[in-house]
């Protein structure tokens, strides 16, 4: 009887230690993501579709998300809490000097990953705000020139199929109802292009073109893992398996959770 009690106590102790170790291991594997989003304007429907999708992805992949709708609280202390910063349809202006410097340091020193969608390349002089030159360099030295305001469907071609972000994405896939920005030049010479849009596939056809037209890229000249994905206007994108695969891969890669 005494031997059985001792055995039971030892087994209980082993189980308790194992449970604590597992709990600590799971806790360590969690990471936090900060999402900056626009709570208004014509990108609001995209944001409303993105949030539940992001929340479900977070639950499935052991991370948590905090959402902010302006840059007022962005500083070094805030960013230090996050493994990944997602700029969800938010432009590179209206930022304070403090928030810009904090973000630059976060990226320059590799303190966390970054994903920018769509509106993140609305670079230029808008609403009385000057061009954020550092951010332009970060995006490959580009400046916004024009866009297809009436929207067009277009086929996106994956150029680098070996990159972790493009794993499982079709070599070519259709994106519907997109604004397709035009910049003063292609960023290709300054960035690593993962995908581009074939402007000849625009439907309806448009004269607003730039020739070589990258739409997904990463800038290897900066310490942080970073991905810019131009597509991010229509909420229908979250019904597009290739798009959601691309975005999921980007999140896990930028957070350094896959190769």
N, C-alpha and C positions, 0 to 999 in steps of 0.2 A: 504493500500500500504506500509506504514511504517513498519507494523507488518511483512509483507511478506519479506521485505528486511532484517529485523533483523533475521528472521528465516533462510533465505538463508545464511547470514553471519555466523550464529551459526553452521549450517550444514556444511558449507565449512571449518570452523575451526576444527570441530570434524573430518572431513575426512582428513584434513591435519595432525592433530595430530596422527590419526590412521595410516596413511601412513608412517609418520616418525617413529612411534613405530615399525611398521612391518619391515621397512627398517633396523632399528637398530638391531632388533631381528635376521633378516636374516644375517646381517653382523657379529653379534656375533657368530652365529652358524657355520660360515665358519672356516675351518682350513687349514693349509698348510702342504704339504708333500714334503719331500726331497727324491729324487730317485738317488741312485748311480748306474751307469750302465757301462758295458764294451762296448767300441766303437770299437771293433775289435775281432779277434779270431773266434773260431768256435761257440761261443754263440751269435754272432752278429744277426743271423736270429731270435733268441728268443727275443732279445731286440727290434728288428724292429717290431715284432708282439705285444710285450708287451706295447709299448708306445701308440699306438692308443687306445688299450683296456683300459689302465689306464686313458688316457685323457677323454674317454667317461664316465668311471665310476666317475671321478672327477666332470664332468659336471652334472651328475645325482645325485650326493650326496653332492654337495655344498662344495667341497674343491678344492684347487689349487695345482699344482705340479711344483716344480723346479727340473731340471735334471742337474746332474754333472757327468762327466766321469772319474774323478780321485779324490783322497782324499786331494789334495793340499790345498783346501780352507776350509777344515773341521777344525773348532776350536769351542770353547765354544760359541762365539757370533753367529756363523752361525747356530749351532744346536739349540740355544735358540729360533729361529724363527719358529721352526717346531714341530708340534704335533706328527708327525710320520716320521721315517726314514726307507726307504726301500732299502735294499742291494740287488740289482737286478743282480744276476750272477757276483758278484765282490768278489775276494778272500780276506782273512784276512792277506794279506801282501802287501808290497809296501807303507804302511801307514807311515807317519812321526810320530815321538814321540809325537808331539803336537796333531795330529789328533787322535792318539790312546788314549791319556789321556782324550781328550775332549769327545770322544765316550764312554769311560769307565764311566766317570762322568755322562753323559747323561743317561746311563742305570742304574748305581748304585743308582742314586738319583731320578729315576723315572721322569725325565724331559720330556719324550715323549716315544711313543711306537716304536717297531722295528719289521720288518719282514725281514728275510733273505731267499734267494732262492739259491738252488743248490750250486754254486761255493763258497758260504759263509762258507762252512765247508771244504775247501781245506786247511786243517791245517797241518803244518809241516815246514820243512826247504826247501824253494823254492827260486831259483834265487839269492842265497846269503843272503836271509832274514831269520832270526831266527824264531822259533815258537813263536807265540803270546800266551803266556800261559794264560793270562786272558781270551782271546777269547775262548781258548780250554775249560776252566772251564765253561764259559758261554754256550757253546754247549754241556755240559755234561761230560767234561773231555776226549774228544776223539782226535784222531789223524788220519789223512787220511793215508790209506795203499795201496789201489788199486781201480780199477774201471773197468767196462765192456766197454772197448774202442770200441768194435764192436757193441755195443748197444743191448738192448733186451726189448721186451714187458714184462710187469709184472702187476700183480693184487695187488692193494692197498686195505688193509682192515682197515676200520674205527674202532678203539678200544674204543674211548670215544664218544658216540653218543649224550651225554648230553651237550657237550661243545658248546658254541655259534659259534665257528669256523667251526664245522662240521654239523651245522644245514642245512638240505636240501641236504646233500651230500649222495649219495648211499652208503649202507654198504660196498660194494665192487665195485671198478671200475678199468677199464683197462687203464694203461698208456703205450703209444707206444714209441718206439725208445728212451729209456732213458739209461743213463750211469751207474746208480746204484753204488754209491760209497760204498766201504768197509772201515770200520774204525778198529782201533786196539782193540776196544771193543764196545759193545752196550752202548749207553748213558742212557739206561732205568733207572738204579739205581739212576741217578742224575737229571732226568727230568720227566716231565709229558707227556707221549706218547699219542698222539691223533690218529696216524695211523702208520701202518707198511706195508712193502711189503712182499708178500708170495713168497719166492725165488723158490719154487717148480713150480711156474707158469711162470718162465722165458721162453721166446720163442724168439730165440733159447735158449736151455738150456746152462747154464754156470757153470763152476767150481769155479768161483769167487763169493764166498758167505761168509756171516758172521753169519749165523744162525738167532738169534733174530735180526731183521733188522728194527728198527724204521725209518720212513721217514718224519713224521710230529710231532713236539713236542714243548712244551713251558717249560721254566725254571722258576719255581715259587720262586726260591731263590733270584731273582733279582727284584728290585722295579718296573722297567718298564714292561708293558705288552709286551711280546715278543713271536714270533712264527717263527720257522724254518720250511720251506717246501723244502724238498730235490728236488722234481721234478721241472725242470726248464731248460731243454736243448732244446727240440724240439718246434718250433713255432706252431706245431699242437696242443699243449696243450690248446691254446686259442680257439680251436674248441671243446674242451672237457668240457661239461657242469658241470660235477662234479668238475673238476679242477678250473674252473672259479668261481664256487659257493664257493669253499673252499678259494680261494684267496680273493674274495670280502669280505667274512665273516671275514677273517683274518685282512684285512685292517680296516674295521669298528670297529672290536673288539680291535685291537691294538691301534687305535686312540681314544678308549673309547667312541665310538658312538653307541654301543649296549651292551648288558649284557655280 
